[in-house]
């Protein structure tokens, strides 16, 4: 195996075909593809030093890869030099990629990448975020642990998902009778206000205007009030714009719209890859919240996925209560930390995974013991 670093976006851009071929062999998820990672780095990591580790075999074929970016962080006020995955809440999922998929090969590739990284003295902590349970990045974690490096992991988001049945009837039967009744009642009440229609826009029928209308709806809701809507950040907006303009990515996109009297009141925006519909973005007009338009549209999108023969609906993100009304199945993710094998690295690991957690537990116990419970009579503030 030959290991090499790609240190800028132009070098990374040159290996698109090799990269996506590796993704197809490793784990064909849209979030690992070249266009997704490139758009992320171009918009969220402008000017950041890159370290995209690539592994090739004797024939020159790309057999493993790990994209990273260098930066500064801190642990309990102590500054750190980080090598981190190009991720944030908008990247949704991340993993190390290795071809073939066999445990033996993955372990060998992980060992090569780990040794390459260990020989680089420029970092104190390697941070990989939102790794799915069973993901290949755990092999890097295990290689570092076996070599005696301080490591740690903590559970992050649990993403709900639905394994889709082969019929819409089976899909609806999987829901509770009460939830089905609520859907019928809300749909009936909404229909009293006018005709309800649902459309799926994709391929040539999906235009930038449709995306802009959806983003405008999102910014008018709670995300807009919170300041996290796509339209409120040039980096987020640029990320989604660049993805939309990529022809291969755009082929996988679908925009579903729930309309009342031909006016959109809810949307869901997602990617279909390898038989899985991944829900990237959703919102609704909050003036119609009493009718649960988000749930009504989710029902239609799920039925559409079943009719197209898809095998899974992935809600992505966290296990929000509205998602758990549809399914109890969740996919756990973790943040993985590998610290340098040094006194400083061991101290940082101890602070992150021992002292901080102990302090939080003690603070929780102190609050429970000394602070009044506002729910009890006579103790409300």
N, C-alpha and C positions, 0 to 999 in steps of 0.2 A: 504493500500500500504506500502511496505517495500522498503526503499531507501538505496543503498549501493554504495560505490566507489570501482572501480577496479584500482589499482595503478601501475600496471606494465603490460608489454606485455604478460607475461606468464599467468597471471590471465585472461587477455582479450582473449587469445587463447583458453581457456577452454570453452568459451560460444559460439563457432561458430554456432552451430545448433540453439540454442535459438535466437541468434542475427539475423541470416538470416530468421528465421521464423517470427520474428518481422518485418523485412524489408518487407517481402511479404505481411504482414497485413497492414503495414503503408503506404508505397509508394515504390513499387518494382523497384527502380532504381539501376543500377550497382554500382554507386558511394557511395551508403550507405551500401553496403554489407560488411560483416566481412572481406573477403579477401582483399578488396580494402583499407579499413581503416587500417587494420593490416600492409599491405605492405607500406602504406604511413608512419605510425608511425615508422616502423622498419628502414626506409631509410631516411626520412626527420627529424625525431625527436629522433635520437639516443641519449640516455641519458637524455632526457627531462622527468621531473616528469609528470606522467599521472594522470588524474582524469576522469575515465569513469563512469558516473553516470548511475546506472541501477535502475529500479523500477520493483518490482514483486508484484503480487497479493497474496491473501491468499493461493492459491494452489501452489505458487512458479513459476508461469508462468511469463516470462519476458514480461512486458506490455509497457515499455517506456525506452528510453535510449538516452544519450547525451554524446558523447566522447569529452573530452577536454584535453588540455595539459597546464601545468603551464610554465610561462616564463617571461622575462623582455621585456618591451617596453618603448616607450616614446611618449609624446604628447607635441609638441612644445618645446622640450628640457627637459621636466619634466619626470623623470623616473617613470614607472608604473609597478605594479605587475599584470600580465595578466593571465586570464584563457581564452584560445582561442581554437576555433575549429581546428582540425588537417587538415588544408587546405593551399593551395597555388594555383598558376596558374595550376598545374597539377592535382589538386583534382576535378576541374571543377564544382562541385555543392555539397551543403551540406544542411542538415536539421536535426532537432530534430525528433525522431521517437516515435510514439505512436500507439498502436494497435487499432483496431476497426475502427478508422477513423472518428468517430462521433465528432462534435464540443464539446459536453458536456464532453465526455471522454478525449479528447485531452486537454481541459482546466483543468480538474481535475489532469491529469498527469503532465501538465506543472506547475501547482500550487505546486505539491509535489516536483518537481525538483527545482523550484525557491526557495522554503522555505529551501530546503537542501543546496543550494548554498549560500543563504543569511546568513545562520548560520556559514559559513566558513569565517573566518576573513583574509584569506591569500591573497586575491585579491583586486585590486582597480577597475579593469574594466574587464567585461566579453565581449569577442569579437567573434561574429559568422559571418563568411564571406560567400558570394555568396549563400545566402538563396533565393530560388525562390519565386516570388510573390505568395502569398497564401500558402506558406510552413508552416509547423507546428511550426517552431521556432518562428514565430510571436506570438504564444500563450504565450511563455516565455517572450517575449518583453512586451506583454500586461499585464501579471501578475506582472512584475516588475514595470511597469508604474502605474498600479492600486494601488500598495503598496507605491507609492510615491518616488520611486528611480529615479534618473536622467537617462534618456535614450536618445538615438539618433540613427538615421538611415540615410544612404546615398546610393544612387543608384550606383551600380557597373556595371557589364557587362550586356548587352542585347544579348541573344543568339538567332540567327535566327533558324527557324525550318520550315519544310514543312509538312502539313497534306496530306498524300499520297492518291491519288484517287485510284479507283479500276482498272484502265487501264493505259497502257503506253501512249495511244493516249490522254487521258484526262490530263495526266501529262504534255505532251509537249504543249498542247493547253493552259495550264495555264501560259506559258511563253510568253513574247512579241515576235511579229513576227520578229523584228530586231535581238533579241538575238538568236532565232532559226536559222535565216539565217547566223549569225556569226558562230554558232556551225557547221553548214553544210559546210560553206566555209573553216573553219580551219581544219575540218576533211578531206576534199578533198585535201587541200594543203599538209597536213601531209602524206596522203596516196600516194602522188607522190614520197615520199622518201622510200616507202616500205610497206609491209603488216602490218596492225594494228590489234592487238588482245587484248582481255581483259580477265583476269582470276580472279576467286575468290578462295582464299586458306583458308580453315578452317578445324577444326578437325585434322584428321591424316595427311592431305595434307599440313598443315601449320607447318613448321619446324623452329628451331632457325636460320638456315642459311637464310631463307627468311626474317626474322625480321632484321638480321644483314645487309642484302643488302639494305633494306628500310632505316635503320638508317644511313647507309653510304651515301645514296642519300640525306637525310635530312641535314647531316652535310656539304655537298658540296654546299648548297644553302645559302640563306640569314640568316637562323638561325645559321649556322656555322660561318658566318662572324660576327654575333651579339654576339656569344658565348652562345646561348640558346639551341643549339641542344642537343638531348638526349645523344649522345656519348661524349659530352664534360663535363658531370657532373656524377660523380659516384653515387650520390644520385638519380638522375633521371633515370639513366641506371639501377640501382639496383631495383628501384620501378617497372619499366616495366618488368624487368627480373623475379622478384618474382611473379608478376601477371601472366606472361606467363606460369610459372611452376605450377600454381595452376590449377588443373584439371577442377574444376567447372567453373572458370573464362575462361579458355582456350576454353571450349565448346562454349562460346558465341562470340569468336573472329572471325573476318574475315579480311583478307588482300586482297585488290583489287589491281591489277597491270595492268597498260596500257603499252603495249609493241609495239615497232616498230622493225620489223625484229627480233622478239623474244628477244629483249633487253628491260628491264623495263625502262620507261622514266617518270613514275608518279605512286604514290601509295596512297591509302587511307586505314587506319587501324581503325577498329571500333568494337563496341560491339552491339550485338542484344539481347535485353531483353524486354519482355512484349510487343512485337510488335513494338518496336522502335529501329531503327539503330542510334547509337550515334557515331559521328565521332570524334575519339580521336586524330588522328594524320594524317597529309597529307603533301605531298611534291612532287616536280617534278624536273627533270633535267633542269636547267635553260638555257642550250644551245638550248632547244626547246621552249623557252618561247613565241616566235612569233606565235606558233600554239595553245597556251592556253591548254596544256595537262591536267592541273588541271581541267578545265571546261569540257573537253572531257571525262575525267574519271568520274567526278561527274554525268554527264548525264547517263553513263553506270551503275554506282552504284545505282542511283535513279530508273532506269528501273529494275534492279535486285531486289531492295526492293519491288517494285510494284508487280513483278512476284511472290515473296514469300508471298504476302498478308500482308506485314507490314503496319502499320497505320501511322507511322511518321518517318521522317528523321530529326535528331537533329544535327545541325552543332556544337553546344556547343561553348564555348568561347565568344569572342566579335563579334559585328556586323560589321565585316570587309567588305569593299566595294564589294569584289568578292562574298561573301556569299549573299549579298543583291541583286545581279543580279538574284538570283534564287527565292527569296522570300522577302516579306515585313513583314512577321509575325516574331515577336521577343518575347522572354520570358525574362522579366526583373528579375534581381537579386539585392539583397541589402546586405550591411554590417550592422549588428545590434550591437549596443553598449549599455551595461547596466553598469552603474557606481554605486559604493557603496554609500549608503545613509549617506554621511558624508560631512564635509566641503571640504575635499580634493576631494571627488568624484564629488561634485557639481562644484568645480573649474575646474576640468578636463573636465567635460561636457561643461562648458561655453567656455573654450579655444577651444575645438574641434569643437563645433557646432555653436558658436557665434563669438568669436574673430577672429579665423582663417578665417572663411568664409567672415567676414566683411573686414578683411585685404586684402584678395584676390580680393574682389569686388572693393575696393578702388585702389589697384594696377592696376587692369585692366582699370579702369576709368582714372587713371593718365597716363598710357601708351597711351591710345587712345587720350588723350588731348595734351600731351606734346611731344610724340615721333613722328617723321615724318613717314608717310605711304610710304614705298618703292615702292608701286604700282603706286603712283602719279608721273607725269612728274616733273623732276627737284629735286625730293626728294630721289632718290635711293642712298643708301650708297655707 
